[in-house]
Amino acid sequence: MKKTLIIYLFLFFLQSCGYSPIFKTNKKYDFFIEEIQFNEGDRDTVNFIKTNLNNYYSSNDGKKFKINADVIYQKNILSKNSTGEIEEYELQIIVKFYVKSEKVDDLLTFNESLKMTNFSDEFEERQYERTAKQSMSRSLTSKLLTRLSRYYDN
């Protein structure tokens, strides 16, 4: 009985050996965004991106970036039923970031898309669409920050 208990405990502790979540540590970036301007785009998406980048506006001793951005939001019809009513949409956000700094002058283009079924309730559909925009904006912002952090890595 003791031997089997010891074997099970040993296997249990061996299972969790060395595990650590990928995003456990919140990496602090050594850069900040000096200025960001949105030339055009969907108002909701622009506001979501600005909100996500608020923590990176502070001026510290890191590298600074100036960014111009164009946001393109599209709601494309994917399918209709036999009566001509829309059944599925594709929500797509394309963001072009023009990044400038001392060493960098680059154009970054990111794309996020999501398929959405048509809701019978228009209010619910607008709420879902807004939530989807917020989620896609968070993903686009994350991609931008990852790319900015790589510019000065050696």
N, C-alpha and C positions, 0 to 999 in steps of 0.2 A: 504494500500500500504506500509506504514512504517513498519507494523508488519511483512509482508512477507519478506521485505528486511532485517529486523533485524534477522529473523529466518534463512534466507539463509546465511547471514554473520556469524551467530553463528555456523551453521553447517559447513561452510567452514573452520573456525578457529579450530573447534573441529576435523576435519579430519586430519590435519597435526600436531596434538598435540603429542609430544614425539617421533617423527620420527628422527632417526639418522642412517646414513649408517654404515654397519658393519665394513668396512675397512677405516673409516674416519680418524682415528688416525694412523699415521705411528709409530708403536711401535718400539722403539729402543731396540735392544737386548743387554743384558749385557754379551756378549761373543764375542770372535773373533776366527778366524781360523788361527792358527799358521802356519800350513803347510797342503797342499793337494797334493797328488800324484795320478796320473792316471796310473794304471798298463797296461791297455789295453782298446781299445774301438774305436768307430767311431770318427774320427778327428773333424768333424763338431760339433757333440754332446758334445764332451769334451771341445771344445772351447766355446760353448754356456754356459755350466755349469760354466766354469772358469770365464767368463764375468759376469754371474749373481752373483757369489760369491765375486767379487772384493771388494765390500764395507765392507766385513767382514774379510779382511786380516789385517786391521790396528791393531796394538798392543795397547790395552788399558788395564785398570785395571780389566776387566771382566775375566770370565773363558775362558781358551784356550783349543782348540781342535786340534788334529792332525788327518787327514783323509786320508785314502787310498781308492781309488775307482776303480771299474771295470765297464765298460760300455759295454753293449751288445746291438747292433742294428741289428734288423732283418726286412727284407722286404719279407713277406710271401705271396704267391699267394692264394687268396681265391676262385676265380671262373674264368672259361674260357668259351668262347662261343662255338658254335658247330664247328667252324673252327679251334679251338685250340688257338685262341688269348686270351690273358689275359684281363679280364674285371675289376677285383677288386684285390687290394692288402690290406694287413694289415701291417701298420708300427708299430713296437713295440720297445720300449727302456726299458731295464732292467738295473738298476744301483744298485750296491752293494757298500755301504759305510761302511768301517771299521773305527769306531769312537773310538778315545782314548783320555782320559784326566785323571785328577787326580782321579776322582771318577767313571769314565765310561770306559768300554771296551766292545763295542757292535757292532753288525752287523745289518745294516739297509738295507733292500731291498725294492726298489720302482719300480713300473711298470707303464708304460703309453703306450696306444695303440690307433691307429686311423685307420679307414677304408678309403681307397682312391680308387677312380675309375681311370682306365687307361686313360691317355690323348692321343690324336692323335698327339700332338706336344710334342716331347721329351724335348725340352727346358722348356716349361711350366710345364711339369711333374717334372723335376728336381728342378725348382724354388718352386713349391708347396711343394715338399718333404722337401726342405731346410727350408721353413717357418714352416712346421709341426714339424720338428726337433727342431726348435727354441722355438716354443710354448710348446712342451712337455718337453724340458729342463727347461724352466721357471717354469713349474708346478712341476717337480721333485726337483728343487732347493728350491721352496717354501715348499714342504713337508719336505725336510731335515732341513731347518731353523726352521720350527715349531717344529720338533722333538728335535732339539738341545736346543731350548728354554725351553722345558719341562723337561730336565734332572735335572736342578737345582731348579725348582719350588718346593715350599713346600706346 
